[in-house]
Amino acid sequence: MAMRAKKKATPTAKPAAKRAVAKKTAPKRAAKKAAAKRAVKKETISGEKTLRRWFQTVWNEGRLEEGFASLAHPDIVFHSVAMAGGPLIGLEGFRELHTAINNAFSGLRFTIDDVLEAGDKAAVRWSATLDHTKDGLGPATGKTVTLSGMAFIRMKDGKVVETWDEWSRMGFLKQLNLAIP
């Protein structure tokens, strides 16, 4: 019985084929990477815009319901926002803090000092001035109070679902000569 010799492939045949496939798929991979970068950038811009709109609409302009409806998930959790440091849940929970501040102060002006973002999270460092012209926290003193703080948000489907906030509570109380707990 005669044996047939197997035809040997040339050593360059396989790498050349791989190079041809790589050339065809390289533009697709590059397009996917570019799309992924654009998606991250879009989300990043969204986080910054959300933070800026929140402080402008809810605090500087006092339009709580409008800002809440367009920027926050209905069941948002505000961690450590209350004076006691506990969480506030949803619009009604946050309204407690918003109402207390507005019942004691006028001329609220929040300024965004810095914004940092990564994925579905964003962080802001802010400062504020408030005029103690109302009797919401004891008799009005007429003092202008300055505050600073930071907030970290987590977004989902274009809305804020969770925040972690820290602000200068002690400095706030000291400026108003209120008891420090």
N, C-alpha and C positions, 0 to 999 in steps of 0.2 A: 504494500500500500504506500502510495506516494504521499508525502506530507507537503502541504502547501506552506509556503513561507508567509508569515504574517507581514503585512505591510506596516512598516514603522512610520509613525508620524514624525514629521520634522520637529526638532526641538523648539522652533520659533512659532509653530502653528498655534499652540495653545495660548501662549502669552499674547499673540497678535489678536486672537479672538477675544480674550479678556479685555485688551485695550479697546477694541471696537465697542464692546458692551459698555465699558466705562465711559467712553466718549458719548454714547447715546444717553446714558443715565445721569451724567454729570450735570447737564442743564436742569434736569428735573429735581435733582437733590439741591442744587443752588436755589431754585425757585421755592422749594419747600422751606429752606432755611430763611430765605428773605421774607416769606409769608409769616413764619413763626416770629421773626424779629418785629415785623409790623404789628402783629397781634399783641405782642408784649408792649410795644411802644404805645399802641392805642389804649391798652388797659392802664398803662402808666399815666398817660395824659388824662384819662378819665378819673383816676384817683386824685390827681392834683386839682383838676377842675371841680370835682365834687367837694373837696375840702374848702377851696376858695369860695364856692357858691354857698356852702353851709354857713360859714362865718359871716358872709355878706348878707345873705337872705335872712337867716334865723336870728343872728345877733345884731348886726349893724342896722338892719331894716326892720327887725321885730316881726317878720312874717313867718311865724312858727309853722302853722298848718301847711302853707304853700311849700316851704322848704322841706318839711318832713315828707310830704306826699311825693315830691319829685326826687328826693335824695336818699331816703331811708326806707329800709324794709319795715313793714308794720310791727314785727316782733323784734326789732333791734334791741340789743343789750348794750347799755351804757355802763361799763365797769368803772367803779371808783369815781363817779362824777358827783354824787351827793356829798354834802358837807361831812356826813358820817363815814363816807368812804364806800358805801355799799353800792350795788348795781341798781340801775333804773331800767325798767322794761317798757318798750314801746313809747308811743306818743304821750300817753297819760302819765307814765313814769317820768319822762323828761320834762313834761309840762310843769311838774312840781318845782324843779330847779329853775326853769325859765321864768316862771311866775314869781318866785321868791326874789330873783335878781331884779326883775323889772318892777317889782313892788318897792324896791329900796333905791334903785339907781335910775338916773336918766343919762343921756349923752353917751350911751355905750358905744365904744369904738374898738373893735378887734382888728389887729394887724397881723398878717401872716408874715413871719420872719424867715422861715425855712420850710421846705417840703422835700421829703425823701420818699422814694417808692421802690417797691420790689414785688413783682407778681401781683397778687390780689390784695396786697397791703400797701398802705401809705402812712407816713408820719408827718406831723406838722408841729412846728414850734411857733407859738403865738405870744403876743403881748396885747394888753388891753388897758384902756382907761375908762373909768366909770365915775360919775358924779353922784355922791350920796345926798340926794335932794329929796328923797321920800322917806317915810317913816316905816318902811318894811322891816328893817333890822334895828329897831329902836329909833329914837328921835333922829331926824336927819341932821347930819353934821355939816353939810355943805362941802365936805372934803372931796377932792378928786383922788380916787384910789387907782393905783396901778397894779396890774397883775401880770403874771407870765405863766405859761404852762405848755404842755405837750399833749398831743392826742395821736393815737395810733388807730387806724381803721382797717377793717377787713371788709372787702366788697364781694358781692356775689350777684351776678346777673344785673350789673349796673347800679346796684343799690348798696348802701352801707348796712351790714348786718350785725356788726359788732364794733365797739370802740373801747379803748382803754385810755383814760384821761388822768393826767396829774397836773395840778396847778398849785400855786403858792397859797395854800389855805391859811397857814400861820401868818404870813405877811399881810394877807387880806384882813384877818381879825385884828392884828396889831394896828394897822392903819386906821381902823375904826374904833380903837380902844375897847374892843369887845373881849369878853372872857375867852381865854384859850383853854379848850378842854384838855 
